[in-house]
Amino acid sequence: MNSKLSYEKIMNLFDETFQEYKNKKMSNLESLAKTYEDFELIMSKGDLEKATVLIKYGEHVLNQPYVFYKSKEYLVKFLNEINYEILQKELTDEHYQDLINRKNEVLQNLNKKALSYNARAMWYYDEIIDEVNHYYNSISLEGKTSDDIAKDVLARFNRDCRNTKSEKIGVYTTLAERLLDDSLTDTNELRHIESALKEFNVDDVGQQLTSDEKQKLQIRIEMVLKRLSDI
């Protein structure tokens, strides 16, 4: 990334780098944070590179359910500081108009985005549910015991479970729901999950989840525990 890169190349390379991190089983937030770090050197080369990376970063931020309040402040501050008239000399008319339109879209939509005050790079509430379900659906259940399946899923999300309490309980709750739905309850792992859910206090996640997400999670946990008690 040391040579001069064109406007289009930076845009495409940012998306490609982000996807490479996603392919390493990282959350959107962690993938985006690492991608941004990779492009800091490019940003230092000039205002065009800086504007292009910031705009692309902002577009990815807007794809998340919330925006970290400091990220919003950072984007607004630095996007507004750039002299776009100077950039017009470095771009074709088409690319210049594309950059301006994208910049305006980012700034306008940032003001409509719900804010998060949690700085940790983590899986969002709905995102971790979808990811666990996707992985569960992708593995073959044939010839595997209930313990094999549970251990497989927990091994896939071991790193995430160690990251934050909200991610851990999100993984546990979703896996328990799937095992119960498939009547795969003869597993020591499920009993371990049951103990963890019984001990869990939803307020322990702090600002990792919104009030609405905490309420949804609590309802799901109570339903899982009820179903387990009926077995």
C-alpha positions as CSV (number, residue, x, y, z in Angstrom):
1,M,0.0,0.0,0.0
2,N,3.0,2.4,-0.4
3,S,2.5,3.4,-4.0
4,K,0.1,6.1,-5.2
5,L,-3.4,4.6,-5.5
6,S,-6.3,6.0,-7.6
7,Y,-9.6,7.0,-6.1
8,E,-11.4,3.9,-7.5
9,K,-8.5,1.6,-6.4
10,I,-8.7,2.9,-2.8
11,M,-12.5,2.4,-2.7
12,N,-12.2,-1.2,-4.1
13,L,-9.2,-2.1,-1.9
14,F,-11.0,-0.9,1.2
15,D,-13.9,-3.2,0.5
16,E,-11.6,-6.1,-0.4
17,T,-9.6,-5.7,2.8
18,F,-12.7,-5.5,4.9
19,Q,-14.0,-8.7,3.4
20,E,-10.6,-10.4,4.0
21,Y,-11.0,-9.7,7.7
22,K,-14.7,-10.9,7.6
23,N,-13.4,-14.2,6.1
24,K,-11.3,-14.6,9.2
25,K,-14.5,-14.8,11.2
26,M,-14.3,-11.4,12.7
27,S,-17.4,-9.2,13.4
28,N,-18.2,-6.3,11.2
29,L,-16.9,-3.8,13.8
30,E,-13.6,-5.6,14.3
31,S,-13.1,-6.1,10.6
32,L,-13.8,-2.4,10.0
33,A,-11.5,-1.3,12.8
34,K,-8.6,-3.4,11.4
35,T,-9.3,-2.3,7.8
36,Y,-9.1,1.4,8.9
37,E,-5.8,0.7,10.7
38,D,-4.4,-0.8,7.5
39,F,-5.3,2.4,5.5
40,E,-3.8,4.9,7.9
41,L,-0.6,5.1,5.9
42,I,-2.6,5.8,2.7
43,M,-4.5,8.5,4.4
44,S,-1.3,10.3,5.3
45,K,-0.3,10.7,1.7
46,G,-2.7,13.6,1.0
47,D,-6.2,15.0,1.3
48,L,-7.6,13.0,-1.6
49,E,-6.5,9.7,0.0
50,K,-7.7,10.9,3.4
51,A,-11.1,11.9,2.0
52,T,-11.5,8.7,0.1
53,V,-10.7,6.4,3.0
54,L,-12.8,8.5,5.4
55,I,-15.8,8.3,3.1
56,K,-15.5,4.6,2.5
57,Y,-15.0,4.1,6.3
58,G,-18.1,6.2,6.9
59,E,-20.2,4.1,4.4
60,H,-19.3,1.0,6.3
61,V,-20.0,2.6,9.6
62,L,-23.5,3.5,8.3
63,N,-24.1,-0.2,7.5
64,Q,-23.9,-1.0,11.2
65,P,-27.0,-0.7,13.5
66,Y,-25.3,1.9,15.6
67,V,-22.4,4.3,15.3
68,F,-20.0,4.9,18.2
69,Y,-20.4,8.5,19.2
70,K,-16.7,9.3,18.9
71,S,-16.5,7.7,15.5
72,K,-19.3,10.1,14.4
73,E,-17.6,13.1,15.9
74,Y,-14.3,12.0,14.2
75,L,-15.9,11.6,10.8
76,V,-17.8,14.8,10.9
77,K,-14.8,16.8,12.0
78,F,-12.3,15.5,9.5
79,L,-14.6,15.3,6.5
80,N,-15.6,18.9,7.0
81,E,-12.0,20.0,7.3
82,I,-11.0,18.8,3.8
83,N,-10.7,21.4,1.0
84,Y,-12.7,19.7,-1.7
85,E,-12.1,22.3,-4.3
86,I,-8.4,21.3,-4.3
87,L,-9.4,17.7,-4.8
88,Q,-11.3,18.6,-8.0
89,K,-8.0,19.1,-9.7
90,E,-6.9,15.5,-8.9
91,L,-10.0,13.8,-10.1
92,T,-12.1,13.4,-13.3
93,D,-15.4,15.2,-13.2
94,E,-17.2,11.9,-12.7
95,H,-15.1,10.8,-9.8
96,Y,-15.2,14.2,-8.2
97,Q,-19.0,14.3,-8.3
98,D,-19.1,10.8,-7.0
99,L,-16.8,11.7,-4.0
100,I,-18.9,14.8,-3.2
101,N,-22.1,12.8,-3.4
102,R,-20.8,10.1,-1.2
103,K,-19.4,12.6,1.3
104,N,-22.7,14.3,1.6
105,E,-24.6,11.0,2.0
106,V,-22.2,10.0,4.8
107,L,-22.6,13.3,6.7
108,Q,-26.4,13.4,6.3
109,N,-27.0,9.8,7.3
110,L,-24.6,10.0,10.3
111,N,-27.0,12.5,11.9
112,K,-29.9,10.0,11.6
113,K,-27.9,7.1,13.0
114,A,-28.5,5.7,16.6
115,L,-25.5,6.3,18.8
116,S,-23.5,3.7,20.8
117,Y,-21.3,4.5,23.8
118,N,-19.6,1.1,23.8
119,A,-16.1,1.4,22.4
120,R,-15.4,-2.4,22.2
121,A,-15.1,-4.0,18.8
122,M,-17.7,-6.7,19.1
123,W,-20.6,-8.5,17.4
124,Y,-23.9,-6.6,17.6
125,Y,-26.9,-8.3,19.2
126,D,-28.7,-9.3,16.0
127,E,-25.4,-9.9,14.2
128,I,-24.2,-12.6,16.6
129,I,-27.6,-14.3,16.5
130,D,-27.4,-14.4,12.7
131,E,-23.7,-15.6,12.7
132,V,-24.4,-18.5,15.2
133,N,-27.5,-19.6,13.2
134,H,-25.5,-19.4,9.9
135,Y,-22.7,-21.5,11.3
136,Y,-25.0,-24.0,12.9
137,N,-26.8,-24.4,9.6
138,S,-23.6,-24.8,7.7
139,I,-22.3,-27.8,9.7
140,S,-23.3,-31.3,9.0
141,L,-25.3,-32.9,11.9
142,E,-25.2,-36.3,10.4
143,G,-23.2,-38.8,12.5
144,K,-22.5,-36.3,15.2
145,T,-23.6,-36.5,18.8
146,S,-25.3,-33.6,20.6
147,D,-22.0,-32.9,22.4
148,D,-20.1,-33.0,19.1
149,I,-22.4,-30.3,17.6
150,A,-22.4,-28.1,20.7
151,K,-18.6,-28.3,21.0
152,D,-18.2,-27.5,17.3
153,V,-20.3,-24.3,17.6
154,L,-18.7,-23.2,20.9
155,A,-15.2,-23.8,19.5
156,R,-16.0,-21.6,16.5
157,F,-17.1,-18.8,18.8
158,N,-14.6,-19.3,21.6
159,R,-12.7,-16.1,20.9
160,D,-15.9,-14.1,20.8
161,C,-17.2,-15.6,24.0
162,R,-14.0,-14.4,25.7
163,N,-14.4,-10.9,24.3
164,T,-17.6,-9.5,26.0
165,K,-20.4,-10.8,28.1
166,S,-23.0,-9.8,25.6
167,E,-21.3,-11.9,22.9
168,K,-20.9,-14.9,25.2
169,I,-24.5,-14.9,26.3
170,G,-25.6,-14.2,22.7
171,V,-23.8,-17.3,21.5
172,Y,-25.0,-19.4,24.5
173,T,-28.6,-18.4,24.1
174,T,-28.7,-18.9,20.4
175,L,-27.0,-22.3,20.5
176,A,-29.3,-23.4,23.3
177,E,-32.3,-22.4,21.2
178,R,-31.1,-24.4,18.2
179,L,-30.2,-27.5,20.2
180,L,-33.7,-27.4,21.9
181,D,-35.4,-26.9,18.5
182,D,-33.6,-30.0,17.1
183,S,-34.1,-32.0,20.3
184,L,-30.4,-32.3,20.8
185,T,-30.5,-32.0,24.5
186,D,-28.4,-34.9,25.6
187,T,-25.2,-32.9,26.0
188,N,-23.1,-31.7,28.9
189,E,-22.4,-28.5,27.0
190,L,-26.1,-27.6,27.1
191,R,-26.1,-28.1,30.9
192,H,-23.0,-25.8,31.2
193,I,-24.9,-23.2,29.1
194,E,-27.9,-23.6,31.4
195,S,-25.8,-22.8,34.5
196,A,-24.3,-19.8,32.8
197,L,-27.7,-18.4,31.8
198,K,-29.0,-18.9,35.3
199,E,-26.1,-16.9,36.8
200,F,-26.3,-14.2,34.2
201,N,-27.5,-10.7,35.1
202,V,-28.5,-8.8,32.0
203,D,-27.3,-5.5,33.6
204,D,-23.7,-6.9,33.6
205,V,-23.4,-6.2,29.9
206,G,-23.5,-2.4,30.6
207,Q,-23.6,-0.4,27.4
208,Q,-22.8,-3.4,25.2
209,L,-26.5,-3.7,24.5
210,T,-29.3,-1.2,24.3
211,S,-32.2,-1.3,26.8
212,D,-34.4,-2.9,24.1
213,E,-31.8,-5.5,23.3
214,K,-31.4,-6.3,27.0
215,Q,-35.1,-6.9,27.3
216,K,-35.2,-9.1,24.3
217,L,-32.2,-11.1,25.5
218,Q,-33.8,-11.6,29.0
219,I,-37.0,-12.9,27.4
220,R,-35.1,-15.4,25.3
221,I,-33.0,-16.6,28.3
222,E,-36.1,-17.1,30.4
223,M,-37.7,-19.1,27.5
224,V,-34.6,-21.3,27.1
225,L,-34.4,-22.0,30.9
226,K,-38.1,-22.8,31.0
227,R,-37.8,-25.3,28.1
228,L,-34.7,-26.8,29.7
229,S,-36.6,-27.3,33.0
230,D,-39.4,-29.1,31.2
231,I,-37.0,-31.8,29.8
